[in-house]
Amino acid sequence: MIDPRRLRILRAVADHRTVTAAAAALYLTPSAVSQQLAALEQETGHALLTRSGRGVRLTAAGEILLGHAHEVLAQLERAEAELAAYAGGSAGEVTVAAFATGIAEVLAPAIARLALEHPGIRLRVRDAEGDQSLPLLLDGEADVALAVEYRGGPGADDARLSVLPLYAEPFDAVLPSGHPLADLPAVALADLSDADWVGQYPGNPCHDVTLLACELAGFQPRFVHCSDDFRAVTALVGAGAGVALVPRSALRGMDLKEVQVRPVSGPAATRRVFAATRRGGEVHPLIAPVLAALVRESERLPAH
């Protein structure tokens, strides 16, 4: 009989690629993780991991078991949800990992809505960049992730996740005041191919959005300055350090006296925001109202 607790460990190792990183995510020691994996190999009668450089990778047998692990763990999430519903499930805490503008745009209003409609549900918010919330969710440190699509990230068909699209928003071009293109009604990215750029660090989904949009316009942006803080990015542009693409919602309420903001003509740079839970968790009586509130608040956003 396979112990499902060991399946969680196998999935963590597959996600993090090293025993040490998986152990840290699970709040276990590396030796405990190694012992559990050895026991799982004994239970299955197959080698499940092999060394790969400084990390590990799953064997063919390990990949087969991982596919079943996704289904088993999703079913356990559903079982917990049904038991919670049976027990009443009207009160408890839900942890949401979300990026800053997502918190401002939909999560904070959703908290206010839930306080009226479901006063027994308490939300605990963890500020996490758009690429960090999903690992927190999969490691069990969050119940809901408010995340952004990015290259290399889990797709909507990921067997570990239940994904709910919320909204999409464009990025606007931010130019220094007095820039030659600042008087145009819209800016073509190709016209900024020779400019210095201010952007987010690699790994941030907004960096990927900017990079992809510029690639579609036929060039690689020359990033000279990097910051994950949009206020810092805008300030650098205002100081004449370069140009940038910034999500439209991040510009609301910002001091824009030193910059000019213009929409992008042609293929637009866009980020797509979604909510995710571990598969099976979307029906939990505490989580389902949170997802519904996020959907309703995203529907109230101004049209972009």
ZADO-1210 file (C-alpha; in nm, 4 decimals, padded with zeros to 6 digits):
<atoms>
<atom x="00.0000" y="00.0000" z="00.0000" code="MET" pos="1"/>
<atom x="00.1393" y="00.3402" z="-00.1029" code="ILE" pos="2"/>
<atom x="00.1375" y="00.6038" z="00.1710" code="ASP" pos="3"/>
<atom x="-00.0171" y="00.9238" z="00.0250" code="PRO" pos="4"/>
<atom x="00.2013" y="01.1366" z="00.2524" code="ARG" pos="5"/>
<atom x="00.4998" y="01.0070" z="00.0578" code="ARG" pos="6"/>
<atom x="00.3305" y="01.1066" z="-00.2662" code="LEU" pos="7"/>
<atom x="00.3320" y="01.4684" z="-00.1424" code="ARG" pos="8"/>
<atom x="00.7051" y="01.4378" z="-00.0831" code="ILE" pos="9"/>
<atom x="00.7597" y="01.2930" z="-00.4311" code="LEU" pos="10"/>
<atom x="00.5678" y="01.5833" z="-00.5842" code="ARG" pos="11"/>
<atom x="00.7681" y="01.8380" z="-00.3846" code="ALA" pos="12"/>
<atom x="01.0939" y="01.6850" z="-00.5051" code="VAL" pos="13"/>
<atom x="00.9650" y="01.6902" z="-00.8639" code="ALA" pos="14"/>
<atom x="00.8708" y="02.0583" z="-00.8229" code="ASP" pos="15"/>
<atom x="01.1913" y="02.1741" z="-00.6518" code="HIS" pos="16"/>
<atom x="01.4447" y="01.9431" z="-00.8235" code="ARG" pos="17"/>
<atom x="01.6519" y="01.8889" z="-00.5110" code="THR" pos="18"/>
<atom x="01.5913" y="01.7000" z="-00.1882" code="VAL" pos="19"/>
<atom x="01.7174" y="01.9963" z="00.0154" code="THR" pos="20"/>
<atom x="01.4756" y="02.2450" z="-00.1454" code="ALA" pos="21"/>
<atom x="01.1844" y="02.0028" z="-00.1161" code="ALA" pos="22"/>
<atom x="01.2652" y="01.9447" z="00.2510" code="ALA" pos="23"/>
<atom x="01.2700" y="02.3200" z="00.3176" code="ALA" pos="24"/>
<atom x="00.9311" y="02.3619" z="00.1461" code="ALA" pos="25"/>
<atom x="00.7826" y="02.0780" z="00.3510" code="LEU" pos="26"/>
<atom x="00.9473" y="02.1876" z="00.6804" code="TYR" pos="27"/>
<atom x="01.1289" y="01.8544" z="00.7024" code="LEU" pos="28"/>
<atom x="01.4954" y="01.7655" z="00.7226" code="THR" pos="29"/>
<atom x="01.6664" y="01.6399" z="00.4050" code="PRO" pos="30"/>
<atom x="01.7347" y="01.3087" z="00.5766" code="SER" pos="31"/>
<atom x="01.3636" y="01.2674" z="00.6577" code="ALA" pos="32"/>
<atom x="01.2745" y="01.3351" z="00.2940" code="VAL" pos="33"/>
<atom x="01.5357" y="01.0863" z="00.1756" code="SER" pos="34"/>
<atom x="01.4020" y="00.8225" z="00.4172" code="GLN" pos="35"/>
<atom x="01.0448" y="00.8743" z="00.2988" code="GLN" pos="36"/>
<atom x="01.1500" y="00.8492" z="-00.0647" code="LEU" pos="37"/>
<atom x="01.3438" y="00.5306" z="00.0062" code="ALA" pos="38"/>
<atom x="01.0339" y="00.3870" z="00.1755" code="ALA" pos="39"/>
<atom x="00.8234" y="00.4880" z="-00.1267" code="LEU" pos="40"/>
<atom x="01.0651" y="00.3090" z="-00.3577" code="GLU" pos="41"/>
<atom x="01.0319" y="00.0015" z="-00.1382" code="GLN" pos="42"/>
<atom x="00.6522" y="00.0263" z="-00.1505" code="GLU" pos="43"/>
<atom x="00.6480" y="00.0521" z="-00.5292" code="THR" pos="44"/>
<atom x="00.9406" y="-00.1766" z="-00.6061" code="GLY" pos="45"/>
<atom x="01.0902" y="00.0813" z="-00.8436" code="HIS" pos="46"/>
<atom x="01.3674" y="00.3365" z="-00.8408" code="ALA" pos="47"/>
<atom x="01.1885" y="00.6712" z="-00.8588" code="LEU" pos="48"/>
<atom x="01.4755" y="00.9230" z="-00.8639" code="LEU" pos="49"/>
<atom x="01.8134" y="00.9535" z="-01.0283" code="THR" pos="50"/>
<atom x="02.0925" y="01.2063" z="-00.9865" code="ARG" pos="51"/>
<atom x="02.1026" y="01.4915" z="-01.2382" code="SER" pos="52"/>
<atom x="02.3892" y="01.7369" z="-01.1933" code="GLY" pos="53"/>
<atom x="02.3482" y="01.8880" z="-00.8473" code="ARG" pos="54"/>
<atom x="01.9857" y="01.7850" z="-00.8242" code="GLY" pos="55"/>
<atom x="01.7623" y="01.4908" z="-00.8944" code="VAL" pos="56"/>
<atom x="01.5077" y="01.3993" z="-01.1595" code="ARG" pos="57"/>
<atom x="01.2335" y="01.1422" z="-01.1754" code="LEU" pos="58"/>
<atom x="01.2875" y="00.8129" z="-01.3502" code="THR" pos="59"/>
<atom x="01.0276" y="00.6836" z="-01.5965" code="ALA" pos="60"/>
<atom x="00.8650" y="00.4948" z="-01.3081" code="ALA" pos="61"/>
<atom x="00.8749" y="00.8113" z="-01.0995" code="GLY" pos="62"/>
<atom x="00.6980" y="01.0087" z="-01.3729" code="GLU" pos="63"/>
<atom x="00.4257" y="00.7428" z="-01.3924" code="ILE" pos="64"/>
<atom x="00.3753" y="00.7555" z="-01.0166" code="LEU" pos="65"/>
<atom x="00.3781" y="01.1378" z="-01.0201" code="LEU" pos="66"/>
<atom x="00.0847" y="01.1405" z="-01.2620" code="GLY" pos="67"/>
<atom x="-00.1129" y="00.9211" z="-01.0245" code="HIS" pos="68"/>
<atom x="00.0027" y="01.1329" z="-00.7296" code="ALA" pos="69"/>
<atom x="-00.1622" y="01.4393" z="-00.8838" code="HIS" pos="70"/>
<atom x="-00.4933" y="01.2507" z="-00.9082" code="GLU" pos="71"/>
<atom x="-00.4701" y="01.1002" z="-00.5597" code="VAL" pos="72"/>
<atom x="-00.3810" y="01.4295" z="-00.3927" code="LEU" pos="73"/>
<atom x="-00.6564" y="01.6130" z="-00.5817" code="ALA" pos="74"/>
<atom x="-00.9062" y="01.3532" z="-00.4619" code="GLN" pos="75"/>
<atom x="-00.7844" y="01.3986" z="-00.1049" code="LEU" pos="76"/>
<atom x="-00.8398" y="01.7754" z="-00.1419" code="GLU" pos="77"/>
<atom x="-01.1972" y="01.7023" z="-00.2553" code="ARG" pos="78"/>
<atom x="-01.2475" y="01.4646" z="00.0376" code="ALA" pos="79"/>
<atom x="-01.1341" y="01.7327" z="00.2822" code="GLU" pos="80"/>
<atom x="-01.3675" y="01.9805" z="00.1127" code="ALA" pos="81"/>
<atom x="-01.6675" y="01.7498" z="00.1414" code="GLU" pos="82"/>
<atom x="-01.5913" y="01.6719" z="00.5051" code="LEU" pos="83"/>
<atom x="-01.5594" y="02.0427" z="00.5778" code="ALA" pos="84"/>
<atom x="-01.8946" y="02.1011" z="00.4087" code="ALA" pos="85"/>
<atom x="-02.0501" y="01.8196" z="00.6093" code="TYR" pos="86"/>
<atom x="-01.9157" y="01.9743" z="00.9302" code="ALA" pos="87"/>
<atom x="-02.0597" y="02.3134" z="00.8425" code="GLY" pos="88"/>
<atom x="-01.7463" y="02.4733" z="00.7035" code="GLY" pos="89"/>
<atom x="-01.8767" y="02.8263" z="00.7442" code="SER" pos="90"/>
<atom x="-01.5893" y="02.9613" z="00.9512" code="ALA" pos="91"/>
<atom x="-01.2139" y="02.9458" z="00.9178" code="GLY" pos="92"/>
<atom x="-00.9031" y="03.1045" z="00.7694" code="GLU" pos="93"/>
<atom x="-00.7995" y="03.1104" z="00.4035" code="VAL" pos="94"/>
<atom x="-00.4473" y="03.2184" z="00.3058" code="THR" pos="95"/>
<atom x="-00.4154" y="03.3976" z="-00.0279" code="VAL" pos="96"/>
<atom x="-00.0790" y="03.4614" z="-00.1925" code="ALA" pos="97"/>
<atom x="-00.1044" y="03.7552" z="-00.4329" code="ALA" pos="98"/>
<atom x="00.1037" y="04.0207" z="-00.6071" code="PHE" pos="99"/>
<atom x="00.0717" y="04.3867" z="-00.5076" code="ALA" pos="100"/>
<atom x="-00.1516" y="04.5256" z="-00.7833" code="THR" pos="101"/>
<atom x="-00.3686" y="04.2144" z="-00.7733" code="GLY" pos="102"/>
<atom x="-00.4203" y="04.2804" z="-00.4035" code="ILE" pos="103"/>
<atom x="-00.5235" y="04.6381" z="-00.4758" code="ALA" pos="104"/>
<atom x="-00.7397" y="04.5589" z="-00.7784" code="GLU" pos="105"/>
<atom x="-00.9434" y="04.2579" z="-00.6646" code="VAL" pos="106"/>
<atom x="-00.8265" y="04.0981" z="-00.3409" code="LEU" pos="107"/>
<atom x="-00.8777" y="04.3938" z="-00.1056" code="ALA" pos="108"/>
<atom x="-01.2305" y="04.4606" z="-00.2431" code="PRO" pos="109"/>
<atom x="-01.3022" y="04.0872" z="-00.2161" code="ALA" pos="110"/>
<atom x="-01.2054" y="04.0947" z="00.1516" code="ILE" pos="111"/>
<atom x="-01.4554" y="04.3744" z="00.2108" code="ALA" pos="112"/>
<atom x="-01.7246" y="04.1799" z="00.0241" code="ARG" pos="113"/>
<atom x="-01.6555" y="03.8591" z="00.2177" code="LEU" pos="114"/>
<atom x="-01.6740" y="04.0455" z="00.5491" code="ALA" pos="115"/>
<atom x="-02.0360" y="04.1242" z="00.4657" code="LEU" pos="116"/>
<atom x="-02.1428" y="03.8042" z="00.2925" code="GLU" pos="117"/>
<atom x="-01.9311" y="03.5423" z="00.4750" code="HIS" pos="118"/>
<atom x="-01.8211" y="03.6934" z="00.8067" code="PRO" pos="119"/>
<atom x="-01.6907" y="03.3584" z="00.9288" code="GLY" pos="120"/>
<atom x="-01.4206" y="03.3483" z="00.6621" code="ILE" pos="121"/>
<atom x="-01.0980" y="03.5238" z="00.7580" code="ARG" pos="122"/>
<atom x="-00.8484" y="03.5978" z="00.4837" code="LEU" pos="123"/>
<atom x="-00.4767" y="03.6120" z="00.5489" code="ARG" pos="124"/>
<atom x="-00.2816" y="03.7786" z="00.2676" code="VAL" pos="125"/>
<atom x="00.0766" y="03.7006" z="00.1684" code="ARG" pos="126"/>
<atom x="00.2355" y="03.9491" z="-00.0699" code="ASP" pos="127"/>
<atom x="00.4130" y="03.7471" z="-00.3392" code="ALA" pos="128"/>
<atom x="00.5308" y="03.8307" z="-00.6898" code="GLU" pos="129"/>
<atom x="00.3276" y="03.6795" z="-00.9716" code="GLY" pos="130"/>
<atom x="00.5718" y="03.3914" z="-01.0131" code="ASP" pos="131"/>
<atom x="00.6017" y="03.3162" z="-00.6402" code="GLN" pos="132"/>
<atom x="00.2390" y="03.2582" z="-00.5418" code="SER" pos="133"/>
<atom x="00.2013" y="02.9248" z="-00.7229" code="LEU" pos="134"/>
<atom x="00.4995" y="02.7615" z="-00.5476" code="PRO" pos="135"/>
<atom x="00.3538" y="02.8806" z="-00.2162" code="LEU" pos="136"/>
<atom x="00.0221" y="02.7229" z="-00.3137" code="LEU" pos="137"/>
<atom x="00.1734" y="02.3930" z="-00.4235" code="LEU" pos="138"/>
<atom x="00.3891" y="02.3760" z="-00.1102" code="ASP" pos="139"/>
<atom x="00.0762" y="02.4128" z="00.1061" code="GLY" pos="140"/>
<atom x="00.1686" y="02.7579" z="00.2403" code="GLU" pos="141"/>
<atom x="-00.1320" y="02.9188" z="00.0701" code="ALA" pos="142"/>
<atom x="-00.4848" y="02.8028" z="-00.0110" code="ASP" pos="143"/>
<atom x="-00.5389" y="03.0358" z="-00.3068" code="VAL" pos="144"/>
<atom x="-00.2883" y="03.1972" z="-00.5418" code="ALA" pos="145"/>
<atom x="-00.3535" y="03.5162" z="-00.7346" code="LEU" pos="146"/>
<atom x="-00.1026" y="03.4807" z="-01.0149" code="ALA" pos="147"/>
<atom x="00.0032" y="03.5947" z="-01.3600" code="VAL" pos="148"/>
<atom x="00.0677" y="03.3799" z="-01.6651" code="GLU" pos="149"/>
<atom x="00.4358" y="03.3630" z="-01.7507" code="TYR" pos="150"/>
<atom x="00.6600" y="03.1620" z="-01.9763" code="ARG" pos="151"/>
<atom x="00.7694" y="02.8435" z="-01.8084" code="GLY" pos="152"/>
<atom x="00.4953" y="02.8675" z="-01.5461" code="GLY" pos="153"/>
<atom x="00.2277" y="02.6026" z="-01.4866" code="PRO" pos="154"/>
<atom x="-00.0383" y="02.6057" z="-01.7582" code="GLY" pos="155"/>
<atom x="-00.4158" y="02.5899" z="-01.7245" code="ALA" pos="156"/>
<atom x="-00.3956" y="02.2139" z="-01.7922" code="ASP" pos="157"/>
<atom x="-00.1536" y="02.1475" z="-01.5048" code="ASP" pos="158"/>
<atom x="-00.2804" y="01.8406" z="-01.3198" code="ALA" pos="159"/>
<atom x="-00.1868" y="01.9907" z="-00.9829" code="ARG" pos="160"/>
<atom x="-00.4005" y="02.3020" z="-01.0162" code="LEU" pos="161"/>
<atom x="-00.7540" y="02.4272" z="-01.0651" code="SER" pos="162"/>
<atom x="-00.7253" y="02.7587" z="-01.2531" code="VAL" pos="163"/>
<atom x="-00.9863" y="03.0342" z="-01.2761" code="LEU" pos="164"/>
<atom x="-00.9172" y="03.3228" z="-01.5218" code="PRO" pos="165"/>
<atom x="-00.9929" y="03.6647" z="-01.3714" code="LEU" pos="166"/>
<atom x="-00.8884" y="03.9521" z="-01.5954" code="TYR" pos="167"/>
<atom x="-00.6357" y="04.0723" z="-01.8502" code="ALA" pos="168"/>
<atom x="-00.4791" y="04.4155" z="-01.8571" code="GLU" pos="169"/>
<atom x="-00.2548" y="04.5946" z="-02.1063" code="PRO" pos="170"/>
<atom x="00.0852" y="04.7451" z="-02.0426" code="PHE" pos="171"/>
<atom x="00.1319" y="05.1096" z="-02.1363" code="ASP" pos="172"/>
<atom x="00.4516" y="05.2664" z="-02.2647" code="ALA" pos="173"/>
<atom x="00.6049" y="05.5037" z="-02.0095" code="VAL" pos="174"/>
<atom x="00.8332" y="05.7665" z="-02.1641" code="LEU" pos="175"/>
<atom x="01.0325" y="06.0567" z="-02.0197" code="PRO" pos="176"/>
<atom x="00.8639" y="06.3925" z="-02.0621" code="SER" pos="177"/>
<atom x="01.0002" y="06.5506" z="-02.3795" code="GLY" pos="178"/>
<atom x="01.0625" y="06.2142" z="-02.5488" code="HIS" pos="179"/>
<atom x="01.0230" y="06.2483" z="-02.9291" code="PRO" pos="180"/>
<atom x="00.7334" y="05.9986" z="-02.9293" code="LEU" pos="181"/>
<atom x="00.5525" y="06.1443" z="-02.6282" code="ALA" pos="182"/>
<atom x="00.3140" y="06.3530" z="-02.8409" code="ASP" pos="183"/>
<atom x="00.1841" y="06.0566" z="-03.0398" code="LEU" pos="184"/>
<atom x="-00.1571" y="05.9100" z="-02.9434" code="PRO" pos="185"/>
<atom x="-00.0005" y="05.5626" z="-02.9275" code="ALA" pos="186"/>
<atom x="00.3526" y="05.4224" z="-02.9432" code="VAL" pos="187"/>
<atom x="00.4779" y="05.1391" z="-03.1634" code="ALA" pos="188"/>
<atom x="00.7270" y="04.9292" z="-02.9685" code="LEU" pos="189"/>
<atom x="00.9489" y="04.8939" z="-03.2753" code="ALA" pos="190"/>
<atom x="01.0139" y="05.2689" z="-03.2499" code="ASP" pos="191"/>
<atom x="01.1725" y="05.2080" z="-02.9077" code="LEU" pos="192"/>
<atom x="01.4143" y="04.9394" z="-03.0252" code="SER" pos="193"/>
<atom x="01.7204" y="05.1652" z="-02.9820" code="ASP" pos="194"/>
<atom x="01.6194" y="05.2966" z="-02.6392" code="ALA" pos="195"/>
<atom x="01.7575" y="05.2054" z="-02.2996" code="ASP" pos="196"/>
<atom x="01.4953" y="05.0158" z="-02.1011" code="TRP" pos="197"/>
<atom x="01.3907" y="05.0053" z="-01.7376" code="VAL" pos="198"/>
<atom x="01.2305" y="04.6743" z="-01.6456" code="GLY" pos="199"/>
<atom x="01.1730" y="04.4052" z="-01.3885" code="GLN" pos="200"/>
<atom x="01.4254" y="04.1389" z="-01.2991" code="TYR" pos="201"/>
<atom x="01.4289" y="03.8155" z="-01.5036" code="PRO" pos="202"/>
<atom x="01.1875" y="03.5690" z="-01.3481" code="GLY" pos="203"/>
<atom x="00.9273" y="03.8358" z="-01.2772" code="ASN" pos="204"/>
<atom x="00.6267" y="03.7702" z="-01.5069" code="PRO" pos="205"/>
<atom x="00.6208" y="04.1379" z="-01.6074" code="CYS" pos="206"/>
<atom x="00.9752" y="04.1013" z="-01.7374" code="HIS" pos="207"/>
<atom x="00.8520" y="03.8132" z="-01.9544" code="ASP" pos="208"/>
<atom x="00.5575" y="04.0184" z="-02.0846" code="VAL" pos="209"/>
<atom x="00.7879" y="04.3058" z="-02.1832" code="THR" pos="210"/>
<atom x="01.0419" y="04.0714" z="-02.3394" code="LEU" pos="211"/>
<atom x="00.7792" y="03.8848" z="-02.5424" code="LEU" pos="212"/>
<atom x="00.6123" y="04.2060" z="-02.6642" code="ALA" pos="213"/>
<atom x="00.9444" y="04.3455" z="-02.7816" code="CYS" pos="214"/>
<atom x="01.0373" y="04.0168" z="-02.9479" code="GLU" pos="215"/>
<atom x="00.7078" y="04.0283" z="-03.1395" code="LEU" pos="216"/>
<atom x="00.8012" y="04.3837" z="-03.2436" code="ALA" pos="217"/>
<atom x="01.1286" y="04.2497" z="-03.3811" code="GLY" pos="218"/>
<atom x="01.3917" y="04.3393" z="-03.1220" code="PHE" pos="219"/>
<atom x="01.5448" y="04.2508" z="-02.7872" code="GLN" pos="220"/>
<atom x="01.5075" y="04.5320" z="-02.5306" code="PRO" pos="221"/>
<atom x="01.8335" y="04.6605" z="-02.3816" code="ARG" pos="222"/>
<atom x="01.7610" y="04.6522" z="-02.0069" code="PHE" pos="223"/>
<atom x="01.9901" y="04.9001" z="-01.8346" code="VAL" pos="224"/>
<atom x="01.8031" y="04.9378" z="-01.5028" code="HIS" pos="225"/>
<atom x="01.5985" y="04.6775" z="-01.3154" code="CYS" pos="226"/>
<atom x="01.3467" y="04.7025" z="-01.0327" code="SER" pos="227"/>
<atom x="01.0401" y="04.5005" z="-00.9362" code="ASP" pos="228"/>
<atom x="00.8820" y="04.8149" z="-00.7882" code="ASP" pos="229"/>
<atom x="00.6729" y="04.9999" z="-01.0491" code="PHE" pos="230"/>
<atom x="00.7109" y="05.3316" z="-00.8659" code="ARG" pos="231"/>
<atom x="01.0873" y="05.2942" z="-00.8898" code="ALA" pos="232"/>
<atom x="01.0587" y="05.2015" z="-01.2573" code="VAL" pos="233"/>
<atom x="00.8468" y="05.5100" z="-01.3271" code="THR" pos="234"/>
<atom x="01.0809" y="05.7343" z="-01.1291" code="ALA" pos="235"/>
<atom x="01.3782" y="05.6089" z="-01.3303" code="LEU" pos="236"/>
<atom x="01.1933" y="05.6784" z="-01.6543" code="VAL" pos="237"/>
<atom x="01.1074" y="06.0267" z="-01.5270" code="GLY" pos="238"/>
<atom x="01.4773" y="06.0842" z="-01.4596" code="ALA" pos="239"/>
<atom x="01.5514" y="06.0074" z="-01.8247" code="GLY" pos="240"/>
<atom x="01.7124" y="05.6693" z="-01.7553" code="ALA" pos="241"/>
<atom x="01.5118" y="05.4870" z="-02.0207" code="GLY" pos="242"/>
<atom x="01.1651" y="05.3767" z="-02.1289" code="VAL" pos="243"/>
<atom x="00.9417" y="05.1075" z="-01.9816" code="ALA" pos="244"/>
<atom x="00.6244" y="04.9059" z="-02.0129" code="LEU" pos="245"/>
<atom x="00.4085" y="04.9137" z="-01.6998" code="VAL" pos="246"/>
<atom x="00.0725" y="04.7452" z="-01.6291" code="PRO" pos="247"/>
<atom x="-00.2041" y="05.0019" z="-01.6513" code="ARG" pos="248"/>
<atom x="-00.3401" y="04.9272" z="-01.3046" code="SER" pos="249"/>
<atom x="00.0031" y="04.9883" z="-01.1496" code="ALA" pos="250"/>
<atom x="-00.0015" y="05.3448" z="-01.2843" code="LEU" pos="251"/>
<atom x="-00.3273" y="05.4407" z="-01.1122" code="ARG" pos="252"/>
<atom x="-00.2698" y="05.6881" z="-00.8319" code="GLY" pos="253"/>
<atom x="00.0985" y="05.7281" z="-00.9199" code="MET" pos="254"/>
<atom x="00.2715" y="06.0649" z="-00.9602" code="ASP" pos="255"/>
<atom x="00.3209" y="06.0874" z="-01.3380" code="LEU" pos="256"/>
<atom x="00.4319" y="06.4503" z="-01.3692" code="LYS" pos="257"/>
<atom x="00.7766" y="06.3594" z="-01.5030" code="GLU" pos="258"/>
<atom x="00.6616" y="06.0967" z="-01.7548" code="VAL" pos="259"/>
<atom x="00.4265" y="06.0526" z="-02.0468" code="GLN" pos="260"/>
<atom x="00.2063" y="05.7422" z="-02.0607" code="VAL" pos="261"/>
<atom x="00.0901" y="05.6177" z="-02.3988" code="ARG" pos="262"/>
<atom x="-00.0956" y="05.3041" z="-02.5112" code="PRO" pos="263"/>
<atom x="00.0949" y="05.0618" z="-02.7302" code="VAL" pos="264"/>
<atom x="-00.0109" y="05.0307" z="-03.0914" code="SER" pos="265"/>
<atom x="-00.0027" y="04.6956" z="-03.2680" code="GLY" pos="266"/>
<atom x="00.0221" y="04.3690" z="-03.0704" code="PRO" pos="267"/>
<atom x="-00.0310" y="04.4766" z="-02.7117" code="ALA" pos="268"/>
<atom x="00.1725" y="04.3681" z="-02.4130" code="ALA" pos="269"/>
<atom x="-00.0814" y="04.2089" z="-02.1803" code="THR" pos="270"/>
<atom x="-00.0729" y="04.0224" z="-01.8527" code="ARG" pos="271"/>
<atom x="-00.3401" y="03.7663" z="-01.7744" code="ARG" pos="272"/>
<atom x="-00.4337" y="03.7254" z="-01.4112" code="VAL" pos="273"/>
<atom x="-00.5903" y="03.4140" z="-01.2647" code="PHE" pos="274"/>
<atom x="-00.6762" y="03.2544" z="-00.9328" code="ALA" pos="275"/>
<atom x="-00.5617" y="02.9020" z="-00.8596" code="ALA" pos="276"/>
<atom x="-00.6103" y="02.6379" z="-00.5946" code="THR" pos="277"/>
<atom x="-00.4702" y="02.2923" z="-00.5569" code="ARG" pos="278"/>
<atom x="-00.6900" y="02.0704" z="-00.7725" code="ARG" pos="279"/>
<atom x="-00.9895" y="01.9589" z="-00.5693" code="GLY" pos="280"/>
<atom x="-00.9642" y="02.2507" z="-00.3295" code="GLY" pos="281"/>
<atom x="-01.1885" y="02.4750" z="-00.5420" code="GLU" pos="282"/>
<atom x="-01.4999" y="02.3130" z="-00.3912" code="VAL" pos="283"/>
<atom x="-01.3925" y="02.3621" z="-00.0287" code="HIS" pos="284"/>
<atom x="-01.6672" y="02.5563" z="00.1528" code="PRO" pos="285"/>
<atom x="-01.4166" y="02.8173" z="00.2704" code="LEU" pos="286"/>
<atom x="-01.2295" y="02.8524" z="-00.0581" code="ILE" pos="287"/>
<atom x="-01.5251" y="02.8537" z="-00.3008" code="ALA" pos="288"/>
<atom x="-01.6679" y="03.1846" z="-00.1652" code="PRO" pos="289"/>
<atom x="-01.3232" y="03.3441" z="-00.1890" code="VAL" pos="290"/>
<atom x="-01.2946" y="03.2441" z="-00.5552" code="LEU" pos="291"/>
<atom x="-01.6476" y="03.3702" z="-00.6244" code="ALA" pos="292"/>
<atom x="-01.5665" y="03.7053" z="-00.4617" code="ALA" pos="293"/>
<atom x="-01.2486" y="03.7392" z="-00.6700" code="LEU" pos="294"/>
<atom x="-01.4474" y="03.6718" z="-00.9877" code="VAL" pos="295"/>
<atom x="-01.7124" y="03.9291" z="-00.8977" code="ARG" pos="296"/>
<atom x="-01.4532" y="04.1943" z="-00.8170" code="GLU" pos="297"/>
<atom x="-01.2631" y="04.1267" z="-01.1391" code="SER" pos="298"/>
<atom x="-01.5889" y="04.1779" z="-01.3311" code="GLU" pos="299"/>
<atom x="-01.6204" y="04.5227" z="-01.1714" code="ARG" pos="300"/>
<atom x="-01.2847" y="04.6427" z="-01.2984" code="LEU" pos="301"/>
<atom x="-01.2956" y="04.9252" z="-01.5534" code="PRO" pos="302"/>
<atom x="-01.2721" y="04.8130" z="-01.9146" code="ALA" pos="303"/>
<atom x="-00.9169" y="04.8408" z="-02.0452" code="HIS" pos="304"/>
</atoms>
